[in-house]
Amino acid sequence: MLLARRLKELRSEKMMSQEELADKSEITLSQIARIETAIINPTVSTIFKIARGLDVSPKELFDFELTKTSK
């Protein structure tokens, strides 16, 4: 779920639609949508394609803040 949220966040920051990202990443629009909704987990090669489409390093897709929850 964190990757899905981070992908959507980065895409929004770049002001890109899912379709634009799919074109730049050379993957299908449905793949982008399913990754962003956490229906599927992308393969390593897909992560590299998405990173290239966003013009970020693959590491940035995993650069999310983990929040601690106290009980």
mmCIF file of the N, C-alpha and C atoms, coordinates in Angstrom:
data_MODEL
# 
_entry.id   MODEL 
# 
loop_
_atom_site.group_PDB 
_atom_site.id 
_atom_site.type_symbol 
_atom_site.label_atom_id 
_atom_site.label_alt_id 
_atom_site.label_comp_id 
_atom_site.label_asym_id 
_atom_site.label_entity_id 
_atom_site.label_seq_id 
_atom_site.pdbx_PDB_ins_code 
_atom_site.Cartn_x 
_atom_site.Cartn_y 
_atom_site.Cartn_z 
_atom_site.occupancy 
_atom_site.B_iso_or_equiv 
_atom_site.pdbx_formal_charge 
_atom_site.auth_seq_id 
_atom_site.auth_comp_id 
_atom_site.auth_asym_id 
_atom_site.auth_atom_id 
_atom_site.pdbx_PDB_model_num 
ATOM 1   N N  . MET A 1 1  ? 0.812  -1.196 0.000   1.00 0.00 ? 1  MET A N  1 
ATOM 2   C CA . MET A 1 1  ? 0.000  0.000  0.000   1.00 0.00 ? 1  MET A CA 1 
ATOM 3   C C  . MET A 1 1  ? 0.861  1.267  0.000   1.00 0.00 ? 1  MET A C  1 
ATOM 4   N N  . LEU A 1 2  ? 2.005  1.223  0.668   1.00 0.00 ? 2  LEU A N  1 
ATOM 5   C CA . LEU A 1 2  ? 2.870  2.399  0.717   1.00 0.00 ? 2  LEU A CA 1 
ATOM 6   C C  . LEU A 1 2  ? 3.410  2.766  -0.656  1.00 0.00 ? 2  LEU A C  1 
ATOM 7   N N  . LEU A 1 3  ? 3.795  1.760  -1.436  1.00 0.00 ? 3  LEU A N  1 
ATOM 8   C CA . LEU A 1 3  ? 4.292  2.024  -2.784  1.00 0.00 ? 3  LEU A CA 1 
ATOM 9   C C  . LEU A 1 3  ? 3.195  2.657  -3.633  1.00 0.00 ? 3  LEU A C  1 
ATOM 10  N N  . ALA A 1 4  ? 1.990  2.147  -3.515  1.00 0.00 ? 4  ALA A N  1 
ATOM 11  C CA . ALA A 1 4  ? 0.865  2.691  -4.279  1.00 0.00 ? 4  ALA A CA 1 
ATOM 12  C C  . ALA A 1 4  ? 0.662  4.168  -3.960  1.00 0.00 ? 4  ALA A C  1 
ATOM 13  N N  . ARG A 1 5  ? 0.691  4.496  -2.688  1.00 0.00 ? 5  ARG A N  1 
ATOM 14  C CA . ARG A 1 5  ? 0.499  5.880  -2.258  1.00 0.00 ? 5  ARG A CA 1 
ATOM 15  C C  . ARG A 1 5  ? 1.644  6.767  -2.744  1.00 0.00 ? 5  ARG A C  1 
ATOM 16  N N  . ARG A 1 6  ? 2.857  6.263  -2.649  1.00 0.00 ? 6  ARG A N  1 
ATOM 17  C CA . ARG A 1 6  ? 4.034  7.039  -3.064  1.00 0.00 ? 6  ARG A CA 1 
ATOM 18  C C  . ARG A 1 6  ? 4.020  7.295  -4.571  1.00 0.00 ? 6  ARG A C  1 
ATOM 19  N N  . LEU A 1 7  ? 3.636  6.285  -5.338  1.00 0.00 ? 7  LEU A N  1 
ATOM 20  C CA . LEU A 1 7  ? 3.561  6.443  -6.792  1.00 0.00 ? 7  LEU A CA 1 
ATOM 21  C C  . LEU A 1 7  ? 2.561  7.536  -7.157  1.00 0.00 ? 7  LEU A C  1 
ATOM 22  N N  . LYS A 1 8  ? 1.402  7.479  -6.554  1.00 0.00 ? 8  LYS A N  1 
ATOM 23  C CA . LYS A 1 8  ? 0.380  8.489  -6.844  1.00 0.00 ? 8  LYS A CA 1 
ATOM 24  C C  . LYS A 1 8  ? 0.865  9.879  -6.431  1.00 0.00 ? 8  LYS A C  1 
ATOM 25  N N  . GLU A 1 9  ? 1.543  9.958  -5.293  1.00 0.00 ? 9  GLU A N  1 
ATOM 26  C CA . GLU A 1 9  ? 2.078  11.227 -4.807  1.00 0.00 ? 9  GLU A CA 1 
ATOM 27  C C  . GLU A 1 9  ? 3.093  11.815 -5.787  1.00 0.00 ? 9  GLU A C  1 
ATOM 28  N N  . LEU A 1 10 ? 4.038  10.989 -6.229  1.00 0.00 ? 10 LEU A N  1 
ATOM 29  C CA . LEU A 1 10 ? 5.054  11.460 -7.177  1.00 0.00 ? 10 LEU A CA 1 
ATOM 30  C C  . LEU A 1 10 ? 4.426  11.872 -8.504  1.00 0.00 ? 10 LEU A C  1 
ATOM 31  N N  . ARG A 1 11 ? 3.473  11.085 -8.969  1.00 0.00 ? 11 ARG A N  1 
ATOM 32  C CA . ARG A 1 11 ? 2.810  11.396 -10.236 1.00 0.00 ? 11 ARG A CA 1 
ATOM 33  C C  . ARG A 1 11 ? 2.068  12.726 -10.126 1.00 0.00 ? 11 ARG A C  1 
ATOM 34  N N  . SER A 1 12 ? 1.410  12.948 -9.005  1.00 0.00 ? 12 SER A N  1 
ATOM 35  C CA . SER A 1 12 ? 0.683  14.209 -8.792  1.00 0.00 ? 12 SER A CA 1 
ATOM 36  C C  . SER A 1 12 ? 1.640  15.391 -8.714  1.00 0.00 ? 12 SER A C  1 
ATOM 37  N N  . GLU A 1 13 ? 2.771  15.202 -8.031  1.00 0.00 ? 13 GLU A N  1 
ATOM 38  C CA . GLU A 1 13 ? 3.773  16.269 -7.940  1.00 0.00 ? 13 GLU A CA 1 
ATOM 39  C C  . GLU A 1 13 ? 4.278  16.674 -9.319  1.00 0.00 ? 13 GLU A C  1 
ATOM 40  N N  . LYS A 1 14 ? 4.383  15.699 -10.212 1.00 0.00 ? 14 LYS A N  1 
ATOM 41  C CA . LYS A 1 14 ? 4.859  15.965 -11.576 1.00 0.00 ? 14 LYS A CA 1 
ATOM 42  C C  . LYS A 1 14 ? 3.722  16.441 -12.481 1.00 0.00 ? 14 LYS A C  1 
ATOM 43  N N  . MET A 1 15 ? 2.510  16.519 -11.901 1.00 0.00 ? 15 MET A N  1 
ATOM 44  C CA . MET A 1 15 ? 1.313  16.941 -12.631 1.00 0.00 ? 15 MET A CA 1 
ATOM 45  C C  . MET A 1 15 ? 1.090  16.091 -13.880 1.00 0.00 ? 15 MET A C  1 
ATOM 46  N N  . MET A 1 16 ? 1.196  14.779 -13.692 1.00 0.00 ? 16 MET A N  1 
ATOM 47  C CA . MET A 1 16 ? 1.010  13.835 -14.792 1.00 0.00 ? 16 MET A CA 1 
ATOM 48  C C  . MET A 1 16 ? -0.262 13.027 -14.570 1.00 0.00 ? 16 MET A C  1 
ATOM 49  N N  . SER A 1 17 ? -0.942 12.724 -15.641 1.00 0.00 ? 17 SER A N  1 
ATOM 50  C CA . SER A 1 17 ? -2.074 11.809 -15.559 1.00 0.00 ? 17 SER A CA 1 
ATOM 51  C C  . SER A 1 17 ? -1.537 10.381 -15.564 1.00 0.00 ? 17 SER A C  1 
ATOM 52  N N  . GLN A 1 18 ? -2.381 9.446  -15.211 1.00 0.00 ? 18 GLN A N  1 
ATOM 53  C CA . GLN A 1 18 ? -1.981 8.039  -15.282 1.00 0.00 ? 18 GLN A CA 1 
ATOM 54  C C  . GLN A 1 18 ? -1.618 7.671  -16.719 1.00 0.00 ? 18 GLN A C  1 
ATOM 55  N N  . GLU A 1 19 ? -2.368 8.200  -17.661 1.00 0.00 ? 19 GLU A N  1 
ATOM 56  C CA . GLU A 1 19 ? -2.109 7.908  -19.073 1.00 0.00 ? 19 GLU A CA 1 
ATOM 57  C C  . GLU A 1 19 ? -0.739 8.432  -19.513 1.00 0.00 ? 19 GLU A C  1 
ATOM 58  N N  . GLU A 1 20 ? -0.399 9.650  -19.094 1.00 0.00 ? 20 GLU A N  1 
ATOM 59  C CA . GLU A 1 20 ? 0.915  10.208 -19.434 1.00 0.00 ? 20 GLU A CA 1 
ATOM 60  C C  . GLU A 1 20 ? 2.039  9.364  -18.840 1.00 0.00 ? 20 GLU A C  1 
ATOM 61  N N  . LEU A 1 21 ? 1.864  8.959  -17.587 1.00 0.00 ? 21 LEU A N  1 
ATOM 62  C CA . LEU A 1 21 ? 2.886  8.135  -16.950 1.00 0.00 ? 21 LEU A CA 1 
ATOM 63  C C  . LEU A 1 21 ? 3.011  6.790  -17.650 1.00 0.00 ? 21 LEU A C  1 
ATOM 64  N N  . ALA A 1 22 ? 1.897  6.208  -18.019 1.00 0.00 ? 22 ALA A N  1 
ATOM 65  C CA . ALA A 1 22 ? 1.929  4.929  -18.730 1.00 0.00 ? 22 ALA A CA 1 
ATOM 66  C C  . ALA A 1 22 ? 2.702  5.069  -20.041 1.00 0.00 ? 22 ALA A C  1 
ATOM 67  N N  . ASP A 1 23 ? 2.436  6.132  -20.783 1.00 0.00 ? 23 ASP A N  1 
ATOM 68  C CA . ASP A 1 23 ? 3.143  6.366  -22.045 1.00 0.00 ? 23 ASP A CA 1 
ATOM 69  C C  . ASP A 1 23 ? 4.641  6.539  -21.824 1.00 0.00 ? 23 ASP A C  1 
ATOM 70  N N  . LYS A 1 24 ? 5.009  7.367  -20.858 1.00 0.00 ? 24 LYS A N  1 
ATOM 71  C CA . LYS A 1 24 ? 6.428  7.623  -20.603 1.00 0.00 ? 24 LYS A CA 1 
ATOM 72  C C  . LYS A 1 24 ? 7.142  6.404  -20.031 1.00 0.00 ? 24 LYS A C  1 
ATOM 73  N N  . SER A 1 25 ? 6.395  5.572  -19.309 1.00 0.00 ? 25 SER A N  1 
ATOM 74  C CA . SER A 1 25 ? 6.983  4.379  -18.689 1.00 0.00 ? 25 SER A CA 1 
ATOM 75  C C  . SER A 1 25 ? 6.968  3.170  -19.619 1.00 0.00 ? 25 SER A C  1 
ATOM 76  N N  . GLU A 1 26 ? 6.240  3.306  -20.710 1.00 0.00 ? 26 GLU A N  1 
ATOM 77  C CA . GLU A 1 26 ? 6.081  2.211  -21.671 1.00 0.00 ? 26 GLU A CA 1 
ATOM 78  C C  . GLU A 1 26 ? 5.465  0.973  -21.028 1.00 0.00 ? 26 GLU A C  1 
ATOM 79  N N  . ILE A 1 27 ? 4.438  1.234  -20.198 1.00 0.00 ? 27 ILE A N  1 
ATOM 80  C CA . ILE A 1 27 ? 3.620  0.149  -19.650 1.00 0.00 ? 27 ILE A CA 1 
ATOM 81  C C  . ILE A 1 27 ? 2.162  0.551  -19.845 1.00 0.00 ? 27 ILE A C  1 
ATOM 82  N N  . THR A 1 28 ? 1.252  -0.355 -19.592 1.00 0.00 ? 28 THR A N  1 
ATOM 83  C CA . THR A 1 28 ? -0.153 -0.064 -19.870 1.00 0.00 ? 28 THR A CA 1 
ATOM 84  C C  . THR A 1 28 ? -0.774 0.828  -18.798 1.00 0.00 ? 28 THR A C  1 
ATOM 85  N N  . LEU A 1 29 ? -1.781 1.554  -19.216 1.00 0.00 ? 29 LEU A N  1 
ATOM 86  C CA . LEU A 1 29 ? -2.541 2.395  -18.306 1.00 0.00 ? 29 LEU A CA 1 
ATOM 87  C C  . LEU A 1 29 ? -3.154 1.551  -17.194 1.00 0.00 ? 29 LEU A C  1 
ATOM 88  N N  . SER A 1 30 ? -3.659 0.379  -17.551 1.00 0.00 ? 30 SER A N  1 
ATOM 89  C CA . SER A 1 30 ? -4.284 -0.470 -16.530 1.00 0.00 ? 30 SER A CA 1 
ATOM 90  C C  . SER A 1 30 ? -3.272 -0.921 -15.484 1.00 0.00 ? 30 SER A C  1 
ATOM 91  N N  . GLN A 1 31 ? -2.021 -1.125 -15.891 1.00 0.00 ? 31 GLN A N  1 
ATOM 92  C CA . GLN A 1 31 ? -0.991 -1.487 -14.910 1.00 0.00 ? 31 GLN A CA 1 
ATOM 93  C C  . GLN A 1 31 ? -0.764 -0.355 -13.924 1.00 0.00 ? 31 GLN A C  1 
ATOM 94  N N  . ILE A 1 32 ? -0.665 0.862  -14.424 1.00 0.00 ? 32 ILE A N  1 
ATOM 95  C CA . ILE A 1 32 ? -0.483 2.019  -13.546 1.00 0.00 ? 32 ILE A CA 1 
ATOM 96  C C  . ILE A 1 32 ? -1.649 2.101  -12.559 1.00 0.00 ? 32 ILE A C  1 
ATOM 97  N N  . ALA A 1 33 ? -2.853 1.981  -13.062 1.00 0.00 ? 33 ALA A N  1 
ATOM 98  C CA . ALA A 1 33 ? -4.040 2.072  -12.204 1.00 0.00 ? 33 ALA A CA 1 
ATOM 99  C C  . ALA A 1 33 ? -4.049 0.969  -11.152 1.00 0.00 ? 33 ALA A C  1 
ATOM 100 N N  . ARG A 1 34 ? -3.707 -0.246 -11.544 1.00 0.00 ? 34 ARG A N  1 
ATOM 101 C CA . ARG A 1 34 ? -3.715 -1.361 -10.590 1.00 0.00 ? 34 ARG A CA 1 
ATOM 102 C C  . ARG A 1 34 ? -2.599 -1.239 -9.559  1.00 0.00 ? 34 ARG A C  1 
ATOM 103 N N  . ILE A 1 35 ? -1.477 -0.660 -9.938  1.00 0.00 ? 35 ILE A N  1 
ATOM 104 C CA . ILE A 1 35 ? -0.390 -0.447 -8.973  1.00 0.00 ? 35 ILE A CA 1 
ATOM 105 C C  . ILE A 1 35 ? -0.795 0.646  -7.989  1.00 0.00 ? 35 ILE A C  1 
ATOM 106 N N  . GLU A 1 36 ? -1.370 1.723  -8.487  1.00 0.00 ? 36 GLU A N  1 
ATOM 107 C CA . GLU A 1 36 ? -1.773 2.838  -7.620  1.00 0.00 ? 36 GLU A CA 1 
ATOM 108 C C  . GLU A 1 36 ? -2.896 2.461  -6.662  1.00 0.00 ? 36 GLU A C  1 
ATOM 109 N N  . THR A 1 37 ? -3.678 1.477  -7.003  1.00 0.00 ? 37 THR A N  1 
ATOM 110 C CA . THR A 1 37 ? -4.756 1.036  -6.110  1.00 0.00 ? 37 THR A CA 1 
ATOM 111 C C  . THR A 1 37 ? -4.356 -0.207 -5.327  1.00 0.00 ? 37 THR A C  1 
ATOM 112 N N  . ALA A 1 38 ? -3.091 -0.580 -5.434  1.00 0.00 ? 38 ALA A N  1 
ATOM 113 C CA . ALA A 1 38 ? -2.521 -1.714 -4.685  1.00 0.00 ? 38 ALA A CA 1 
ATOM 114 C C  . ALA A 1 38 ? -3.188 -3.049 -5.014  1.00 0.00 ? 38 ALA A C  1 
ATOM 115 N N  . ILE A 1 39 ? -3.708 -3.148 -6.222  1.00 0.00 ? 39 ILE A N  1 
ATOM 116 C CA . ILE A 1 39 ? -4.278 -4.421 -6.661  1.00 0.00 ? 39 ILE A CA 1 
ATOM 117 C C  . ILE A 1 39 ? -3.159 -5.377 -7.048  1.00 0.00 ? 39 ILE A C  1 
ATOM 118 N N  . ILE A 1 40 ? -2.100 -4.827 -7.642  1.00 0.00 ? 40 ILE A N  1 
ATOM 119 C CA . ILE A 1 40 ? -0.941 -5.648 -7.999  1.00 0.00 ? 40 ILE A CA 1 
ATOM 120 C C  . ILE A 1 40 ? 0.326  -5.001 -7.464  1.00 0.00 ? 40 ILE A C  1 
ATOM 121 N N  . ASN A 1 41 ? 1.337  -5.813 -7.288  1.00 0.00 ? 41 ASN A N  1 
ATOM 122 C CA . ASN A 1 41 ? 2.669  -5.322 -6.939  1.00 0.00 ? 41 ASN A CA 1 
ATOM 123 C C  . ASN A 1 41 ? 3.514  -5.364 -8.207  1.00 0.00 ? 41 ASN A C  1 
ATOM 124 N N  . PRO A 1 42 ? 4.194  -4.277 -8.508  1.00 0.00 ? 42 PRO A N  1 
ATOM 125 C CA . PRO A 1 42 ? 4.992  -4.250 -9.734  1.00 0.00 ? 42 PRO A CA 1 
ATOM 126 C C  . PRO A 1 42 ? 6.253  -5.100 -9.624  1.00 0.00 ? 42 PRO A C  1 
ATOM 127 N N  . THR A 1 43 ? 6.700  -5.590 -10.756 1.00 0.00 ? 43 THR A N  1 
ATOM 128 C CA . THR A 1 43 ? 7.970  -6.310 -10.804 1.00 0.00 ? 43 THR A CA 1 
ATOM 129 C C  . THR A 1 43 ? 9.099  -5.288 -10.721 1.00 0.00 ? 43 THR A C  1 
ATOM 130 N N  . VAL A 1 44 ? 10.297 -5.768 -10.503 1.00 0.00 ? 44 VAL A N  1 
ATOM 131 C CA . VAL A 1 44 ? 11.455 -4.875 -10.441 1.00 0.00 ? 44 VAL A CA 1 
ATOM 132 C C  . VAL A 1 44 ? 11.611 -4.123 -11.759 1.00 0.00 ? 44 VAL A C  1 
ATOM 133 N N  . SER A 1 45 ? 11.442 -4.811 -12.869 1.00 0.00 ? 45 SER A N  1 
ATOM 134 C CA . SER A 1 45 ? 11.590 -4.133 -14.165 1.00 0.00 ? 45 SER A CA 1 
ATOM 135 C C  . SER A 1 45 ? 10.519 -3.059 -14.355 1.00 0.00 ? 45 SER A C  1 
ATOM 136 N N  . THR A 1 46 ? 9.321  -3.298 -13.865 1.00 0.00 ? 46 THR A N  1 
ATOM 137 C CA . THR A 1 46 ? 8.261  -2.297 -13.959 1.00 0.00 ? 46 THR A CA 1 
ATOM 138 C C  . THR A 1 46 ? 8.576  -1.094 -13.082 1.00 0.00 ? 46 THR A C  1 
ATOM 139 N N  . ILE A 1 47 ? 9.142  -1.334 -11.914 1.00 0.00 ? 47 ILE A N  1 
ATOM 140 C CA . ILE A 1 47 ? 9.542  -0.232 -11.031 1.00 0.00 ? 47 ILE A CA 1 
ATOM 141 C C  . ILE A 1 47 ? 10.566 0.658  -11.731 1.00 0.00 ? 47 ILE A C  1 
ATOM 142 N N  . PHE A 1 48 ? 11.524 0.039  -12.415 1.00 0.00 ? 48 PHE A N  1 
ATOM 143 C CA . PHE A 1 48 ? 12.527 0.823  -13.145 1.00 0.00 ? 48 PHE A CA 1 
ATOM 144 C C  . PHE A 1 48 ? 11.881 1.618  -14.277 1.00 0.00 ? 48 PHE A C  1 
ATOM 145 N N  . LYS A 1 49 ? 10.919 1.033  -14.969 1.00 0.00 ? 49 LYS A N  1 
ATOM 146 C CA . LYS A 1 49 ? 10.230 1.742  -16.049 1.00 0.00 ? 49 LYS A CA 1 
ATOM 147 C C  . LYS A 1 49 ? 9.445  2.934  -15.514 1.00 0.00 ? 49 LYS A C  1 
ATOM 148 N N  . ILE A 1 50 ? 8.751  2.721  -14.401 1.00 0.00 ? 50 ILE A N  1 
ATOM 149 C CA . ILE A 1 50 ? 7.969  3.805  -13.797 1.00 0.00 ? 50 ILE A CA 1 
ATOM 150 C C  . ILE A 1 50 ? 8.892  4.922  -13.325 1.00 0.00 ? 50 ILE A C  1 
ATOM 151 N N  . ALA A 1 51 ? 9.985  4.555  -12.694 1.00 0.00 ? 51 ALA A N  1 
ATOM 152 C CA . ALA A 1 51 ? 10.949 5.559  -12.228 1.00 0.00 ? 51 ALA A CA 1 
ATOM 153 C C  . ALA A 1 51 ? 11.467 6.382  -13.400 1.00 0.00 ? 51 ALA A C  1 
ATOM 154 N N  . ARG A 1 52 ? 11.780 5.711  -14.498 1.00 0.00 ? 52 ARG A N  1 
ATOM 155 C CA . ARG A 1 52 ? 12.248 6.419  -15.689 1.00 0.00 ? 52 ARG A CA 1 
ATOM 156 C C  . ARG A 1 52 ? 11.152 7.355  -16.214 1.00 0.00 ? 52 ARG A C  1 
ATOM 157 N N  . GLY A 1 53 ? 9.911  6.877  -16.221 1.00 0.00 ? 53 GLY A N  1 
ATOM 158 C CA . GLY A 1 53 ? 8.798  7.709  -16.682 1.00 0.00 ? 53 GLY A CA 1 
ATOM 159 C C  . GLY A 1 53 ? 8.568  8.933  -15.815 1.00 0.00 ? 53 GLY A C  1 
ATOM 160 N N  . LEU A 1 54 ? 8.839  8.797  -14.521 1.00 0.00 ? 54 LEU A N  1 
ATOM 161 C CA . LEU A 1 54 ? 8.690  9.915  -13.588 1.00 0.00 ? 54 LEU A CA 1 
ATOM 162 C C  . LEU A 1 54 ? 9.946  10.773 -13.499 1.00 0.00 ? 54 LEU A C  1 
ATOM 163 N N  . ASP A 1 55 ? 11.021 10.309 -14.124 1.00 0.00 ? 55 ASP A N  1 
ATOM 164 C CA . ASP A 1 55 ? 12.319 10.979 -14.061 1.00 0.00 ? 55 ASP A CA 1 
ATOM 165 C C  . ASP A 1 55 ? 12.816 11.084 -12.616 1.00 0.00 ? 55 ASP A C  1 
ATOM 166 N N  . VAL A 1 56 ? 12.717 9.943  -11.906 1.00 0.00 ? 56 VAL A N  1 
ATOM 167 C CA . VAL A 1 56 ? 13.225 9.834  -10.536 1.00 0.00 ? 56 VAL A CA 1 
ATOM 168 C C  . VAL A 1 56 ? 14.033 8.543  -10.439 1.00 0.00 ? 56 VAL A C  1 
ATOM 169 N N  . SER A 1 57 ? 14.758 8.398  -9.361  1.00 0.00 ? 57 SER A N  1 
ATOM 170 C CA . SER A 1 57 ? 15.468 7.135  -9.154  1.00 0.00 ? 57 SER A CA 1 
ATOM 171 C C  . SER A 1 57 ? 14.473 6.115  -8.603  1.00 0.00 ? 57 SER A C  1 
ATOM 172 N N  . PRO A 1 58 ? 14.688 4.839  -8.867  1.00 0.00 ? 58 PRO A N  1 
ATOM 173 C CA . PRO A 1 58 ? 13.791 3.821  -8.310  1.00 0.00 ? 58 PRO A CA 1 
ATOM 174 C C  . PRO A 1 58 ? 13.676 3.925  -6.791  1.00 0.00 ? 58 PRO A C  1 
ATOM 175 N N  . LYS A 1 59 ? 14.758 4.336  -6.155  1.00 0.00 ? 59 LYS A N  1 
ATOM 176 C CA . LYS A 1 59 ? 14.750 4.483  -4.695  1.00 0.00 ? 59 LYS A CA 1 
ATOM 177 C C  . LYS A 1 59 ? 13.676 5.466  -4.230  1.00 0.00 ? 59 LYS A C  1 
ATOM 178 N N  . GLU A 1 60 ? 13.449 6.503  -5.014  1.00 0.00 ? 60 GLU A N  1 
ATOM 179 C CA . GLU A 1 60 ? 12.458 7.511  -4.629  1.00 0.00 ? 60 GLU A CA 1 
ATOM 180 C C  . GLU A 1 60 ? 11.046 6.942  -4.554  1.00 0.00 ? 60 GLU A C  1 
ATOM 181 N N  . LEU A 1 61 ? 10.788 5.875  -5.275  1.00 0.00 ? 61 LEU A N  1 
ATOM 182 C CA . LEU A 1 61 ? 9.471  5.241  -5.194  1.00 0.00 ? 61 LEU A CA 1 
ATOM 183 C C  . LEU A 1 61 ? 9.260  4.583  -3.835  1.00 0.00 ? 61 LEU A C  1 
ATOM 184 N N  . PHE A 1 62 ? 10.354 4.320  -3.145  1.00 0.00 ? 62 PHE A N  1 
ATOM 185 C CA . PHE A 1 62 ? 10.273 3.674  -1.833  1.00 0.00 ? 62 PHE A CA 1 
ATOM 186 C C  . PHE A 1 62 ? 10.635 4.631  -0.710  1.00 0.00 ? 62 PHE A C  1 
ATOM 187 N N  . ASP A 1 63 ? 10.745 5.901  -1.026  1.00 0.00 ? 63 ASP A N  1 
ATOM 188 C CA . ASP A 1 63 ? 11.127 6.908  -0.045  1.00 0.00 ? 63 ASP A CA 1 
ATOM 189 C C  . ASP A 1 63 ? 9.876  7.472  0.609   1.00 0.00 ? 63 ASP A C  1 
ATOM 190 N N  . PHE A 1 64 ? 9.279  6.673  1.481   1.00 0.00 ? 64 PHE A N  1 
ATOM 191 C CA . PHE A 1 64 ? 8.087  7.129  2.177   1.00 0.00 ? 64 PHE A CA 1 
ATOM 192 C C  . PHE A 1 64 ? 8.337  7.096  3.675   1.00 0.00 ? 64 PHE A C  1 
ATOM 193 N N  . GLU A 1 65 ? 7.612  7.937  4.369   1.00 0.00 ? 65 GLU A N  1 
ATOM 194 C CA . GLU A 1 65 ? 7.766  8.018  5.812   1.00 0.00 ? 65 GLU A CA 1 
ATOM 195 C C  . GLU A 1 65 ? 6.868  6.987  6.475   1.00 0.00 ? 65 GLU A C  1 
ATOM 196 N N  . LEU A 1 66 ? 7.463  6.247  7.370   1.00 0.00 ? 66 LEU A N  1 
ATOM 197 C CA . LEU A 1 66 ? 6.681  5.298  8.151   1.00 0.00 ? 66 LEU A CA 1 
ATOM 198 C C  . LEU A 1 66 ? 6.291  5.980  9.454   1.00 0.00 ? 66 LEU A C  1 
ATOM 199 N N  . THR A 1 67 ? 5.029  5.919  9.772   1.00 0.00 ? 67 THR A N  1 
ATOM 200 C CA . THR A 1 67 ? 4.584  6.529  11.017  1.00 0.00 ? 67 THR A CA 1 
ATOM 201 C C  . THR A 1 67 ? 4.368  5.446  12.049  1.00 0.00 ? 67 THR A C  1 
ATOM 202 N N  . LYS A 1 68 ? 4.785  5.735  13.259  1.00 0.00 ? 68 LYS A N  1 
ATOM 203 C CA . LYS A 1 68 ? 4.607  4.777  14.345  1.00 0.00 ? 68 LYS A CA 1 
ATOM 204 C C  . LYS A 1 68 ? 3.232  4.992  14.955  1.00 0.00 ? 68 LYS A C  1 
ATOM 205 N N  . THR A 1 69 ? 2.586  3.903  15.235  1.00 0.00 ? 69 THR A N  1 
ATOM 206 C CA . THR A 1 69 ? 1.304  3.992  15.914  1.00 0.00 ? 69 THR A CA 1 
ATOM 207 C C  . THR A 1 69 ? 1.482  3.484  17.323  1.00 0.00 ? 69 THR A C  1 
ATOM 208 N N  . SER A 1 70 ? 0.964  4.202  18.257  1.00 0.00 ? 70 SER A N  1 
ATOM 209 C CA . SER A 1 70 ? 1.068  3.760  19.648  1.00 0.00 ? 70 SER A CA 1 
ATOM 210 C C  . SER A 1 70 ? -0.273 3.210  20.090  1.00 0.00 ? 70 SER A C  1 
ATOM 211 N N  . LYS A 1 71 ? -0.180 2.198  20.889  1.00 0.00 ? 71 LYS A N  1 
ATOM 212 C CA . LYS A 1 71 ? -1.418 1.552  21.352  1.00 0.00 ? 71 LYS A CA 1 
ATOM 213 C C  . LYS A 1 71 ? -1.649 1.818  22.812  1.00 0.00 ? 71 LYS A C  1 
# 
